[in-house]
């Protein structure tokens, strides 16, 4: 594919230093490119030089990216890593100028032509054709009103000038290329009818429609199961080799970077701190922040459970069945959980792992009697059968069992202050507390989770993801429950924040003797925090045991598959 004419994309630099690394001194973070044979240096496909990005806010202009420079060679896989707020996504969006209300300085040159300040029509011609993008959340990036096939066809008709029939044939070929099963049928599917992995494959098919020279992948595996993550990475490697395109990967997943990228740049606070070959950066990081990032993988720090610890929760023959309407008069049921036995001792953490749809969340909700499905089996909590209790008799027990959900942004009411959110359970279950004593309890709990009284009157949207999860944990822990169900509490967090939340949970468990049911698909997390593990597939527990033994010597083929995909 050729770029728009020079009349559309200027060859003049955007005021940010040398136009290419080939002339003059290379920009910071951009080593001189080589043709590999000692001949004349070849120009990079993308050269970012002294890039700065400002946003206008109510309090004035805020700089979020400062003096960033890097280059990507044709066919190269380059990764930008860093925690949330480091500026890596803003940097990637700047390449196609997708940041709303942003002001740019510096230079971004693609095939030697300047992009910053280029006319809108030139950028529109470039987007999706020579430079394509895979967004972090395909459910938000895909239009829910159009089928997957229609959305791929739109790109082909706009940039390639294909007829509808030609675009349809090409779209089905692309879906097949990304290994979506039954591509002819999936062509007419809407985004909500696909699984998370299938939606991401559809996004990849759309990005590849015009055979781009550069593919920008923004957190392409976030919140996907480990086996689906592995499949997506393998697919990207396969397609990158076949199409010969360069890839810019944006992620905070360090194992993904290690297995995928040729080179890596580490960002913090809007700056690139370190750039180098991936193996060199991981084996001998030069910057303190890079070393901290690499060392922030979850570490096991559990206190062993006393062999004489009494049993807190027991489930026998637990099953859960949901009924689905099929047409006007027919109903069909399916079993989400089938005949599960489970025990949790006081002070113990039991992990439940498996892919999406395995039934792990349904099992946890069934044990706490929070699922709309029809639950069968016996549930014993602290020596009392609760599966037969009415809602009224169960209500006083709710104080002793609490839940922390996967997405704290959706789990916390945007209309309530932190004080009301954390104090809601106290108002319901501890009515004897007056306003002053209730506030004292709230502040004490906030301080235990690493916050303070200064946040009492703030709202959820004013906090980072890690801070919101701390608020959600405070809301659950303020009642001093005996059992907490933690449903994917770290899945969307950076590795360093993830470690902080795990340390917080371990500290609360040691202090108050709480038991945890910890649901996740992240095996590194479960290895760090769980005493025992249940592995679920299709509603059935296929293997269970002590965490160290199970990881060292998995007996079931599915467990071995999960471990192979994650480690």
N, C-alpha and C positions, 0 to 999 in steps of 0.2 A: 504494500500500500504506500502511496506517495503522500507527502504532506501537502497542505494547501500551498498555493504559490507564494513566492517571496513577498508579493504585494500584501498578503494576508498575515504572514508571520515574519516579523522583522528579523534581520540578521544582526541588528544592533544590540549590544549587551544592555541589560537592564540596570546598569549603574552599580553592579555588584562585583567588580573585579574582573579577572581574565575571562574571556569568552569560553575557552576550553582549556583543559589541562595541557594541551599540546603547545600553547604559546605562553611564554613567561613562566613565572613560578606557580606551581600547582596550588589551588586553594587548600585551606586547612581541611584535613580529612580526605583529600582526593589525591591518591598516589598517581604518578605519571603512568598512563596506560601504555601497554606494550603489545606488540604484535606477536610476541612469544618467540621471535626468531632473530631478535637484535636489529630488526629493520626499523623503518619509520613508524613512530607511535601512531596507533589508530585512535580515532576520536571516540569518546564514550557515546552510548545511545542517549543517556540522560546525564546532565551535569547541573547540579544544584550548587550555587555559589553564594555565600554570605546572605542566606535567606533569613529575613525577619518578617514576622507577621504580628500585626496589632489588631485588636478589636475595640470598638467603641462601647463603653459601658456607662451606666448611670453616673459613676464616679469619675469618668474620664477614660482616656485611652489606656488599654492594658496590653502589654507585649507578652505573647505566649510562646513565640519562637524567636530565638536570638542567634544570628550569625551561624546558621547551619550550612554545612557544605558536605557533599558526598557525590560520588558518580556511580553509574551502573553501566557496565559494558553490554554489548549485544549478547543475548543468551545467558546472562549472568543471573544468579539468584542472590539477592541482597536483602538482608533483614534489618529493620529498625526495631529495637526492643526498648522497653522501659515501662514504668508503672503508669497507671492512669494519671492523666494530667501532665505527663512528661512532654507532650507536644508532638508525638509521633504521628497520630492520625491527622492533626492539623497540617503537618508537613506534607503528608501524602496527598491530602485534599488540595494543597496549594499547587500541586503539579498541574491539575486540571482546573484550578481556581474554583473550587466547589465550596469554599468557606463563605458563608453569608456575612456581609458587612465587615469584611476583612480588608486591611490595608497592607500591601506587600512592599518589601524592599529587597534588593539583591537581584539575582539572576537565576532563571530556570531555563536551560537550553535543552531541547529535544532534537536530536540529529543536527545539532549546530544552530538551530533556529530558536530565537527567544520567545518564550511563552508569556512571561509576565508583561502585561500591557497589551497583549494581542487582542484584536477585535473579537467580539462575542461570536460572530459567525465562523471565524477561524477555529475558535475553541470548540464550538459545537460540532464542526466537521471532524475535529481530532478525537473528541470523546466517543468512546465505543468503537472507534475504527482503528486508529493507531495506538491509542492508549485505552485500555478497558479496566474495569474495576469490579472486584467482588466485595460486597459490603459485609459488615459484621453480622447483621441480623437479617437474613433473607426474607423473613416474614414481614418485616417493615419495608424492605427495599423493593419487594415485588408488589405489583398492583393487585389488590385482592379482587378487583372487578373483572380482570381479564385472565384468560387461561395462560398457562405457561407457554404454550405454542404461539399464541397471539403476540406475547411479549417478545419472544425471540424473532418472530417474523417481522415485527415492527423495526427492529434494528437492521435486519437484512434488507428490507424494502427501502429504508431511509438512506443507509450508507452504501449498499451494493446495487441498488436499482433493480432488484429482482422482482419478478411478478409474484402474485400471491401463491400460485401453484409452485413456482420454483423455491420460494421462501419456505413453504410448508415442507417440501422434500428435504431441504437443507436443515431445517429445524429438527426434523425427526432424526436425521443423520447425526446431528450434534448431540441430541439427547442419548442416542445409542452410544455415541463416542464417550460420553461421561458415565456409561454403565448404569443408566436408569433402566430398570426392568420394564418391559412392554412399552417402548417409546411411542409407538403409534397411539396407544391408549392414553399415556400420560401427556401427550401433546394437548389434549383437551381438558386436562385437569387444572383446577384452580389451586393457588398456593396452599389454602387450608386443607386440601385433600392429600397433600404430600407430607411425608415425615420430615424431620429436621434435616437429615442427611440428603434426602431427595431434593428438598428445596435448595440446599447448597449446591448440589449437582446441577440443578436447573440454572442457578445463577452463574455457574462456571460455563455452562453451555451458551448462555446469553453473552457472556464476556468474550467467548472464543468465536462468536459468530462471524466476525470480520477479520479473523487471524491477526490479532493485534501484535505489535512489536514489543509492547510493555504491558504486563498485567500487574495491577496493584491489588493485593489481597489483604484486606483489613480484618484481622482477627478471624480468619476463615473457619477455625475449628472451635471457637469459643462455645461452651455449653453443649458440645456434642459428646456422645459417649466415646470411650477410648477406642473401641473397635471402629466406629464411624470416623473418628479423627484420623486413625491410621489409614483408612480407605481414602479419605479426602487428600491426605498428604501424598499417598502413592499415586492417586489420580493426577494431582498437580505435577508431580515429577514426570509422570508418563507423558502428559500433554505438553509440558514445557520442552521435553526432549524432542517430541514429534514436531511441534510447531516452531521450535527454535526461538521462542520469545524470551525476553528477560522478565524476571519477576521481582517485584518489590513487596516483601512480606512485612506486614505490621502486626506485632504480637507481643504479649508478655509471657508467652509459653516458651521457656528456655529449652526444654527437651525437643520441642518442635524445631526451634532455630538450629539446634545442634545437628539434627538429622536432615535438614532441608537446605540451609543457606551455605553459599560459598563464602560470603563475607557478611559481617554484621557490624552495625553501628549502635552504640548504646546511648540513649537519651535520658536526661534528667533536667527538669526545670526549664525546658525549651531549648536546651543546648545538647549538641553531640559531644559526649565526653571521651569516647574512644571508638575507633574504627580499625578493623583488621580482619584477617582470615579467621573464619569461625573457630577452627581448631586452636589457633594461637590465642584468641581472646578467652576461650573457655579454659585452656590449660595454663595460661600465664597472663591473667588480666592485669592491666597496668594501672587502672584507676580504682580507688577505694570503693566507689559506688558499684562498679562492675563486680568486684569481689564480693560485696555484700549481697548483690542480686543473685549471684551464682550460689552463694552459701545459704540462701534463704529458703531452700527446699525444706518441706516439713520434716522435722526431726522427732523421733519417738522419745517421749519423756513421761510415760505413764507410770503411776505407782501401781504395783501388782495388787490384785484384789485378794483379800484374805480368803483362804480356802473355806473358812467357817462363816463367811458372810452370808446372811440370810437372803433368800430369794425375794425379790420385790415384784417382778412381773413374770407370769407364766401363761403361755398360750398353747392349747392343745387342739390339734385338728382344725386350725384356723383356715377358713375359706371365705371368699367374698365373690358374690355373683351380681352382675349388673344386667338389667333388662334394657333392650333396645327396641324401639318401634321400627317395624318393617312394613311400610304401607299404612293403610288406614286401620286395618283390623288385626294384623299379625304382629306379634312381638317375639323377639328372639333373645336369648340370654347368652352370656359368656362368663366364664370363670376367670377373674383377674388374679385370684390367689387360690391355691389348691392345697389343702391338707398340710399346713405348716405347724411345726412344733417349735417353740422358742422359750428360752428362759433368760432373765436378766437379774443378776444379783445386785444387792445394794452397793453403790460405788463402782459399778462396772459399766464399761462402754461396749456395746454390741453393735458392730457395723453391719449394714445391709447393703450389698453392692450388686450391680447388674446394669444392663443397658436400659434405655427408655422403653417402657412397655413391659418390663420384666415383672412388675407387680410390687416393687419394693416400697413405694410410697403408699400404695393401697394397703399393704400389710401393716405398715406403721399406723395409718389412720384407722384401720380396722381394730387394732389392739387398743386404741384410745377411744373407740366407738365414735369416730368423727366422719366416717364415710357414708355416702348416701346408698351404697350398695347393700345387699342383704348378706349379713355376716353370720357365719355358723362356727361352731366350736366353743370351747370353754376358755374364758379369760379370767385369770386370778390376779388381783392387784393388792399387794400387802395383806395377803391372807383372806381376801374377800372376793367372791365371785361377782364380777361386774357385767358379764354378758347378759344377765337376766334382769338387771336393775332398770327401773323406769327412768325417764329423763329427769324427773324431779329428785329421785334418790341419788342419781349419778352426779347432780350438780355440785354438792359439797366436795366430792372427790376431785372435781376438775381443778381445784386449787393445787392439788398435789401432783398434777401431770400437766405440763405445758408444752407448747410447740414453737419452734423457730423455723420460719419458712424460707424457701430458696431465694426469693426476690424481696429484699426488705423494702424496696421502693413501692412495690404494689401492696405489701403487707402492712405498711404504715399509712394511716390516713393522712392525706395531704392537708386536711383542714384542721388537724389537731396539733397543738404544740407538743414538744417532747415531754413536758410535765404531765399533760393529759394522757399521752400515749403510755408512758411508763406507769402512771398512777391509775390507769383504767381498771386493772385487775385488783388493785388494792381497794378501790372504791366499791367493787362488787363483792370481793371475798373477805375484806377486813373492814366492815362498816363501823366497827368500834373505834377506829382511828379518826381523830379530829384532823382538820386541815393542816395544822402545824406538824403533827406527828407523821402524817402521810407525806408531806413535802420532805421532811427529814429522811424518811425511808427512801424516797425517790432519789434525793441527792446522794445519799450513801451508796445506793446501787449504781448510780451513774459514775461515781468516783471509782468503784470497783471495776467497772468495764473500761476505765481510762478516759472518761469524760468528766464534766464538772457542772456545778450549779449555773455556770455562765450560759449553758445551752438550754435551760428550762423553757424559755419563751421562743425558741427558734422552731422552724418547721422542717420536715424531712428533706425537702428539696434543697435546703441550704447545706447539706452534708455530703461528703464523699460516700462511695459504696461501702467502704470499710466502717465508717462512722455510723451509717444507717444500720449495718448489721450489729454493731455494738448496742445501738438503741433497741433493736429487736431482742437481743439477748437480755438486756436490762429489763425489758418489759416482762419476759418470761421468768427471769431469775429473781425478780423482786418479791415474788410470792414464796420463795424458798421451796420450790417443788421437789418432790422425791424423784421424779422421772421427767426428763426432757426429751422430746422427739425433735431431732435436728435434721431437717429435710434439705439436703444440698446447701448447707449454710455458707460454703466457701467457693461455690462453683464459678461465680462471676468475679472473684477477687484476684488482685495481683498476688504473685507468689509471696512477697514480703508481708502484705496485709493478711494473706491467708495464714501465714505462720503466726502473726500476732493474734488472730482470732482463735487459732487452735491453742496457743499458750493461755489465752484468757479462759477458754473452756476447761482446760486441764486444771488451772488454778481454782476455778469455781468448784470443780468436782472435788478437789482435795479439801477445800475449806468446808464445804457443806455436805459432802458425802452423796451428791446426786448421782443418779444413774442416767446414762444416755443411750438412746436408740439413734444411731448416726447413719443416715441414708445418703449415699453418694455414688457417683460413678468414677470418682477419682481415687485410684488405688494407692497413690502416694500419700494422700490424706488419710485414708483408712488405715494404712500401715503405721502412720504416726500416732493415731489417736485411739484405735480400737483394741480391746483385749481379745475379743473373739469376733469372727466374721461369718456371716451367712451369705452365700452366693446364690442369687436368684436368676432364673431364666424361665420365661413363659409362665409365670405364676407359681413356679415350683422351686423349692430350695434344692439345688443340685449338689451342694457341698457346704459343710460348715466345720468350724474348728478354731483352735487358738491361732491368732494372727500370724505369729512367726512361723509356726509349722505349716500353715496353709500356703503362705508365700514361698516357703522353701521347698515344699514338696506337694504341689497341687495334684489331686487325684483325678479330678474330672476334666475332660477335654475342654469344656467351656471355660473353666477356671484358667487353664493353661492358655487358652486363646486370649482372655482378658489380660493376663499378665504379660503375654508376648506383645500385645498392642500398647501396653502402658510403660513398660520398663525397657 
